[in-house]
Amino acid sequence: MPSKQPLLGSLALQAPSAATQTVHVEPSTCHNLSFLKVYNILREYRRLDDTIGMRLNRANAAARDQQRDNDDNKGVNVQEQACFQLWRELVENWKRRTQLVEYCVSVVDQSLSEKKVALDAANADSSVQRRLQGEIFAEEVKRKQVHNELSIEAIVRKRSAEAFRSRCQFFSPSPADEDARKVWAAAQR
């Protein structure tokens, strides 16, 4: 039985994480932006985008090796297979990140709205009003930061899509996959 050697070099970056974990995002997670960024939730999701060039190289090499080992793939374009596989991974990652950011946007927006309603209701006590105004200001800052993540996501997607198109020039998502086509069109802008 061969010993399990650790992945080294670019293969370690390209390979899926061996220690996968399920992250449960709660409203408190969205309010703690340092957790959202520093503790690798979005960074881990963006890892595929950050290594797209190297992953395309590896995917092409792996597909060529597979084709060489298995002569049943005659007539199948190796690069198309590699591009299709990486495209699926990109789209799934993009969907998860968008879902995470949009959830946090809604949580922070709702919290801000609730604090504004509380400020309107607390019209008598000036100390309560000052405290609520401070909380509203803090929520507005947080809201801007979370909304900035949507802009960052658009930039990351565009950069990844450009790198992908440069290597997979003839790739086009399947007409049957409506979600992938929408993502493809959005990334082209």
Secondary structure, DSSP 8 states (H G I E B T S, - for coil): --------HHHHHHS--SS-------HHHHH-HHHHHHTSHHHHHTHHHHTHHHHHHHHHHHHHHHHHH-GGGTT--HHHHHHHHHHHHHHHHHHHHHHHHHHHHHHHHHHHHHHHHHHHH--S-HHHHHHHHHHHHHHHHHHHHHHHHHHHHHHHHHHHHHHHHHH-TT----TT-HHHHHHHHHHH-
